[in-house]
Amino acid sequence: MKINYSRFPIVLLLVLLFTSCLNNNQIGNYQTFNGLFGSIVYESGVKLFRMDMDGTLLYSQSLAQLNVGDRYIASVSINYDNQSSDLKYVAATFNQLSKFSKKTVFDIDAIAKDTFKNDPIINFTYAYLINVNSELLFTTQVYFFASNPFHSFNLVKNSLVASDTLKLELRHNNKQDGELTNSFSDLYSFTLNQYLDGVIKGQSKVIEISYKTTPTLRKQFITYTP
């Protein structure tokens, strides 16, 4: 899912995006929530939208045609007068569902070291790890300058680096787009099971994610404990 934010100040956008899950409009017994990240899951014989934020399950007949495991950002309205006694999920109306990419992580070695470009980005947010039906997903929102939204992003593990820390790199290929004014945003989830399934319950694993901005290399850290 690509979003063009070229007409808005970046600082204001970051504030709005970080608070989008908290803002709501309430009229009577209705409440609307925007910017909910989640996955389609199958439980209790129906397809549900599982919110990343707190694991709440939302139900609507409109989800029946969607694929289990797919990732979405959603806008939903809830009528609190129209709820069943089944507390397993909340009945909701989905005003908007926008699918975003779920990708695997690539290992790079000496031969493939320069396969993935490493062009600068503005920043990335929503950097968190979540377990959805035993699938470990690192989810992030990437901001980048562009004249068009058709850039590509990959999360890679440099196999040449030996460390107890899982060291990953967010790689950006701007496809020779030199735009420095207009900005876009893109959402991704990356599956990390191949690196974290071996972590024993009660132990922990530090994940280091580096990414290139202009002019420096930055890092964020996440601690995973099964």
C-alpha positions as semicolon CSV with decimal commas, in nm:
position;residue;x (nm);y (nm);z (nm)
1;M;0,000;0,000;0,000
2;K;0,151;0,335;-0,107
3;I;0,056;0,667;0,050
4;N;0,158;1,006;-0,088
5;Y;0,230;1,253;0,190
6;S;0,395;1,520;-0,026
7;R;0,140;1,790;0,067
8;F;0,177;1,755;0,444
9;P;0,458;1,841;0,690
10;I;0,648;1,526;0,790
11;V;0,650;1,610;1,164
12;L;0,271;1,654;1,171
13;L;0,228;1,329;0,980
14;L;0,436;1,135;1,230
15;V;0,221;1,266;1,515
16;L;-0,100;1,175;1,331
17;L;0,020;0,828;1,239
18;F;0,138;0,744;1,589
19;T;-0,197;0,848;1,737
20;S;-0,426;0,712;1,464
21;C;-0,506;0,399;1,665
22;L;-0,608;0,609;1,964
23;N;-0,829;0,869;1,796
24;N;-1,198;0,792;1,754
25;N;-1,527;0,964;1,681
26;Q;-1,809;0,863;1,910
27;I;-2,177;0,928;1,833
28;G;-2,417;0,749;2,067
29;N;-2,313;0,386;2,089
30;Y;-2,101;0,398;1,773
31;Q;-1,726;0,435;1,767
32;T;-1,491;0,458;1,469
33;F;-1,124;0,362;1,475
34;N;-0,872;0,441;1,200
35;G;-0,526;0,306;1,125
36;L;-0,565;-0,040;1,279
37;F;-0,293;-0,285;1,176
38;G;-0,379;-0,653;1,176
39;S;-0,398;-0,998;1,018
40;I;-0,679;-1,216;0,884
41;V;-0,709;-1,525;1,106
42;Y;-0,945;-1,822;1,120
43;E;-1,095;-1,895;1,460
44;S;-1,428;-2,026;1,591
45;G;-1,523;-2,132;1,239
46;V;-1,504;-1,780;1,088
47;K;-1,247;-1,540;0,945
48;L;-1,159;-1,255;1,177
49;F;-0,940;-0,945;1,180
50;R;-0,686;-0,974;1,464
51;M;-0,562;-0,634;1,577
52;D;-0,186;-0,609;1,632
53;M;-0,237;-0,354;1,908
54;D;-0,395;-0,583;2,165
55;G;-0,508;-0,902;1,988
56;T;-0,876;-0,799;1,974
57;L;-1,072;-1,005;1,720
58;L;-1,314;-0,820;1,491
59;Y;-1,584;-0,996;1,288
60;S;-1,762;-0,899;0,967
61;Q;-1,910;-1,102;0,686
62;S;-1,700;-0,892;0,447
63;L;-1,389;-1,078;0,568
64;A;-1,509;-1,416;0,436
65;Q;-1,344;-1,372;0,095
66;L;-1,003;-1,267;0,232
67;N;-0,703;-1,498;0,270
68;V;-0,591;-1,611;0,614
69;G;-0,252;-1,462;0,701
70;D;-0,284;-1,152;0,482
71;R;-0,198;-0,819;0,644
72;Y;-0,423;-0,510;0,639
73;I;-0,459;-0,159;0,773
74;A;-0,824;-0,095;0,851
75;S;-1,081;0,166;0,942
76;V;-1,370;0,017;1,140
77;S;-1,691;0,127;1,309
78;I;-1,836;-0,058;1,608
79;N;-2,197;-0,047;1,717
80;Y;-2,194;-0,146;2,083
81;D;-2,571;-0,207;2,077
82;N;-2,527;-0,474;1,810
83;Q;-2,304;-0,726;1,987
84;S;-2,378;-1,090;2,058
85;S;-2,318;-1,259;2,392
86;D;-2,021;-1,442;2,233
87;L;-1,724;-1,254;2,374
88;K;-1,473;-1,423;2,141
89;Y;-1,495;-1,138;1,892
90;V;-1,647;-0,793;1,832
91;A;-1,888;-0,734;1,543
92;A;-1,766;-0,443;1,331
93;T;-1,823;-0,264;1,002
94;F;-1,507;-0,228;0,795
95;N;-1,514;0,112;0,629
96;Q;-1,181;0,051;0,457
97;L;-0,933;-0,236;0,425
98;S;-0,598;-0,178;0,255
99;K;-0,371;-0,477;0,211
100;F;0,004;-0,438;0,261
101;S;0,294;-0,664;0,175
102;K;0,422;-0,957;0,379
103;K;0,769;-1,062;0,271
104;T;1,045;-1,306;0,365
105;V;1,393;-1,203;0,476
106;F;1,681;-1,267;0,237
107;D;2,023;-1,398;0,338
108;I;2,305;-1,224;0,158
109;D;2,657;-1,365;0,126
110;A;2,981;-1,264;-0,042
111;I;2,845;-1,340;-0,389
112;A;2,513;-1,162;-0,343
113;K;2,642;-0,884;-0,118
114;D;2,557;-0,603;-0,361
115;T;2,237;-0,756;-0,498
116;F;2,018;-0,538;-0,278
117;K;2,061;-0,163;-0,315
118;N;2,095;0,050;-0,002
119;D;1,960;0,392;-0,095
120;P;1,874;0,631;0,190
121;I;1,525;0,662;0,339
122;I;1,374;0,940;0,552
123;N;1,295;0,715;0,847
124;F;1,087;0,415;0,948
125;T;0,828;0,379;1,224
126;Y;0,596;0,116;1,370
127;A;0,899;-0,104;1,428
128;Y;0,757;-0,393;1,627
129;L;0,754;-0,773;1,637
130;I;0,427;-0,964;1,672
131;N;0,332;-1,332;1,687
132;V;0,020;-1,416;1,484
133;N;-0,069;-1,788;1,487
134;S;0,298;-1,880;1,537
135;E;0,411;-1,651;1,254
136;L;0,666;-1,398;1,382
137;L;0,624;-1,071;1,195
138;F;0,838;-0,758;1,204
139;T;0,614;-0,473;1,089
140;T;0,729;-0,127;0,989
141;Q;0,623;0,182;0,798
142;V;0,895;0,328;0,574
143;Y;0,911;0,693;0,466
144;F;1,106;0,788;0,153
145;F;1,149;1,068;-0,101
146;A;1,016;0,978;-0,444
147;S;0,858;1,109;-0,762
148;N;0,656;0,785;-0,779
149;P;0,570;0,513;-0,525
150;F;0,729;0,224;-0,713
151;H;1,041;0,181;-0,501
152;S;1,127;-0,153;-0,340
153;F;1,225;-0,247;0,015
154;N;1,377;-0,565;0,152
155;L;1,493;-0,683;0,491
156;V;1,819;-0,877;0,462
157;K;2,050;-1,070;0,692
158;N;2,417;-1,031;0,617
159;S;2,549;-1,387;0,641
160;L;2,905;-1,253;0,662
161;V;2,842;-1,105;1,006
162;A;2,877;-1,360;1,289
163;S;2,701;-1,247;1,605
164;D;2,470;-1,366;1,883
165;T;2,252;-1,069;1,788
166;L;2,025;-1,112;1,487
167;K;2,155;-0,835;1,261
168;L;1,920;-0,727;0,985
169;E;1,940;-0,446;0,732
170;L;1,649;-0,260;0,575
171;R;1,748;-0,212;0,210
172;H;1,591;0,049;-0,021
173;N;1,614;0,048;-0,401
174;N;1,502;0,388;-0,532
175;K;1,536;0,266;-0,893
176;Q;1,737;0,578;-0,980
177;D;1,466;0,812;-0,856
178;G;1,647;1,126;-0,739
179;E;1,343;1,311;-0,601
180;L;1,419;1,500;-0,275
181;T;1,092;1,688;-0,212
182;N;0,785;1,468;-0,246
183;S;0,753;1,194;0,014
184;F;0,575;0,861;0,027
185;S;0,510;0,594;0,287
186;D;0,497;0,216;0,252
187;L;0,396;-0,062;0,493
188;Y;0,563;-0,402;0,523
189;S;0,563;-0,710;0,743
190;F;0,863;-0,943;0,728
191;T;0,850;-1,305;0,847
192;L;1,132;-1,385;1,094
193;N;1,050;-1,748;1,187
194;Q;1,358;-1,884;1,014
195;Y;1,578;-1,691;1,260
196;L;1,372;-1,701;1,581
197;D;1,208;-2,045;1,593
198;G;1,517;-2,181;1,769
199;V;1,499;-1,940;2,063
200;I;1,413;-2,141;2,375
201;K;1,118;-2,031;2,587
202;G;1,240;-1,812;2,873
203;Q;1,547;-1,697;2,683
204;S;1,571;-1,389;2,461
205;K;1,719;-1,275;2,132
206;V;1,824;-0,920;2,045
207;I;1,733;-0,806;1,695
208;E;1,935;-0,519;1,550
209;I;1,784;-0,346;1,247
210;S;2,004;-0,098;1,063
211;Y;1,885;0,139;0,794
212;K;2,049;0,413;0,590
213;T;1,936;0,773;0,610
214;T;2,112;1,079;0,469
215;P;2,391;1,095;0,571
216;T;2,416;0,835;0,847
217;L;2,347;0,470;0,923
218;R;2,094;0,430;1,204
219;K;1,994;0,131;1,417
220;Q;1,693;0,014;1,616
221;F;1,681;-0,277;1,861
222;I;1,402;-0,520;1,951
223;T;1,427;-0,793;2,215
224;Y;1,236;-1,112;2,136
225;T;1,135;-1,343;2,423
226;P;0,911;-1,642;2,338
